[in-house]
Amino acid sequence: MRKLSGEDCLDAIREGEFGPGVTGAADAVAVVLTQSWCPQWSWMRSYLDSMPADAGSEVFWVEYDLEDFFEPFMEFKESSLGNDQVPYVRYYRGGKLAAESNYIDSGGFRRRLRGR
């Protein structure tokens, strides 16, 4: 699991979507946008941290309430991406948005990540 950089997040705000360095980092990519206080994020993080590494997938995350860009990023997430809940997960396959979810259990997460 890799933390999104400030540059990744600010580029997404400017461009309206995450760039190819994120969305194309692997065949299957998940981007988790959340806030540190969220109990569902704690549950998700525990299974994501223990997921074995897979060369064909990558998971990115950001706890945007702890970042300097908190307010503009929250506005982007809620207005441009259309989701006001946390955690919010975007799944990409082949660099293109393939699915979205909010909190999801580990089995559901893996199915969505792989497109099954």
Residue pairs with C-beta under 8 A, 6 or more apart in sequence:
1 48
1 49
1 51
1 59
1 60
1 61
2 58
2 59
2 60
2 61
3 60
3 61
3 62
4 22
4 31
4 60
4 61
4 62
6 67
6 68
6 69
8 18
8 19
8 21
8 22
8 60
9 62
9 64
9 67
9 69
9 73
10 69
11 18
11 19
12 18
12 19
12 22
12 76
13 69
13 72
13 73
13 76
13 80
16 80
17 23
17 97
18 31
18 90
20 95
22 29
22 31
22 60
23 29
23 31
23 92
23 95
23 96
23 97
24 92
24 94
24 95
25 58
25 60
26 55
26 56
26 57
26 58
27 56
27 57
27 93
27 94
28 56
28 57
28 58
28 91
28 92
28 93
28 113
28 114
28 115
29 57
29 58
29 59
29 60
29 91
29 92
29 93
30 57
30 58
30 59
30 60
30 89
30 90
30 91
30 92
30 109
30 112
30 113
31 59
31 60
31 61
31 89
31 90
31 92
32 41
32 44
32 48
32 59
32 60
32 61
32 62
32 87
32 88
32 89
33 61
33 62
33 64
33 77
33 81
33 83
33 86
33 87
33 88
33 89
33 90
34 41
34 44
34 61
34 62
34 63
34 64
34 86
34 87
34 88
35 41
35 63
35 64
35 65
35 86
36 63
36 65
36 66
37 65
38 86
38 87
40 86
40 87
40 102
40 103
41 63
41 86
41 87
41 103
43 103
44 87
44 103
44 104
44 109
45 61
47 105
47 106
47 109
48 59
48 61
48 109
51 59
51 106
51 110
57 113
57 114
59 113
62 73
64 70
64 73
64 74
64 77
65 74
67 73
77 83
77 84
77 88
78 84
81 88
81 90
83 100
83 102
85 102
86 102
87 102
87 103
88 100
88 101
88 102
89 100
89 101
89 102
89 104
89 109
89 112
90 97
90 99
90 100
91 97
91 98
91 99
91 100
91 101
91 112
91 113
91 115
92 98
93 115
98 112
98 115
99 112
99 115
101 108
101 109
101 112
104 112
